[in-house]
């Protein structure tokens, strides 16, 4: 199944969080923070959103940093995906 976002929406998938600290300690799942880095899987067309012209600035395959509590989490074909608005994306990681 494929997901095609509408308007200024972007479908992302979290990049796995670090399992160990810099000092070598292994973190349990309860001690890990929710990751804020993700990979872009699909990008909406942009266009006229809420009366404003929106051009999409991210592309499929880019790694991004997004707001901590942004988006809607969905599970499709066993994969956990997040659908966010483009303005919830803070930066592109190069």
C-alpha positions as CSV (number, residue, x, y, z in Angstrom):
1,X,0.0,0.0,0.0
2,X,1.3,3.5,-0.8
3,X,0.5,6.7,1.0
4,X,0.0,9.9,-1.1
5,X,-0.1,13.0,1.1
6,X,-2.3,15.9,0.2
7,X,-1.6,19.7,0.3
8,X,1.4,20.6,2.3
9,X,1.7,17.2,4.1
10,X,4.8,15.1,4.3
11,X,5.0,11.3,5.2
12,X,8.1,10.5,7.2
13,X,9.5,7.5,9.0
14,X,11.6,7.8,12.2
15,X,15.3,7.0,12.1
16,X,16.2,4.6,14.9
17,X,17.3,6.2,18.1
18,X,20.7,5.6,19.6
19,X,21.0,2.3,21.6
20,X,24.1,3.4,23.5
21,X,25.4,6.6,25.0
22,X,28.7,8.1,24.0
23,X,30.3,6.5,27.1
24,X,29.1,3.1,25.9
25,X,26.1,2.5,28.3
26,X,23.3,0.6,26.7
27,X,19.9,2.4,27.0
28,X,16.7,0.6,27.8
29,X,13.6,1.4,25.7
30,X,12.1,3.4,28.6
31,X,15.3,5.6,28.8
32,X,15.3,6.4,25.1
33,X,13.9,9.7,23.9
34,X,11.5,9.9,21.1
35,X,13.6,10.5,17.9
36,X,13.1,13.8,16.1
37,X,15.1,12.8,13.0
38,X,13.3,11.1,10.2
39,X,13.5,10.2,6.5
40,X,11.0,11.7,4.0
41,X,9.0,8.9,2.2
42,X,6.4,11.0,0.3
43,X,5.7,14.7,-0.3
44,X,2.4,16.4,-1.1
45,X,1.9,18.7,-4.1
46,X,1.8,21.9,-2.1
47,X,-0.4,24.5,-3.9
48,X,-3.0,26.7,-2.3
49,X,-3.3,25.7,1.4
50,X,-5.5,27.8,3.8
51,X,-5.5,30.7,1.3
52,X,-1.7,30.8,0.9
53,X,0.5,29.5,-1.9
54,X,2.8,26.8,-0.6
55,X,5.8,25.4,-2.4
56,X,7.3,22.2,-1.1
57,X,10.9,22.5,0.1
58,X,11.7,18.9,1.0
59,X,12.1,15.9,-1.4
60,X,11.8,12.1,-1.0
61,X,14.9,10.6,0.6
62,X,16.0,13.6,2.6
63,X,16.7,13.3,6.3
64,X,14.9,15.9,8.4
65,X,14.4,17.1,12.0
66,X,10.8,17.8,13.0
67,X,9.0,19.2,16.0
68,X,8.9,16.9,18.9
69,X,5.1,16.5,19.2
70,X,4.2,17.2,15.5
71,X,2.2,15.0,13.2
72,X,-0.2,12.1,13.2
73,X,1.2,8.6,13.7
74,X,-0.3,5.9,11.5
75,X,0.5,2.2,11.0
76,X,0.4,0.9,7.4
77,X,1.5,-2.6,6.4
78,X,3.2,-3.0,9.8
79,X,5.3,0.2,9.4
80,X,4.9,3.1,11.8
81,X,4.7,6.4,9.7
82,X,4.1,10.0,10.7
83,X,2.2,12.5,8.6
84,X,3.3,16.1,9.3
85,X,2.7,19.5,7.8
86,X,5.7,21.1,6.1
87,X,5.9,23.9,8.6
88,X,6.5,21.3,11.4
89,X,9.8,20.4,9.7
90,X,12.6,22.4,11.4
91,X,15.6,21.5,9.3
92,X,17.1,19.2,6.5
93,X,20.1,17.2,7.6
94,X,22.8,16.9,4.9
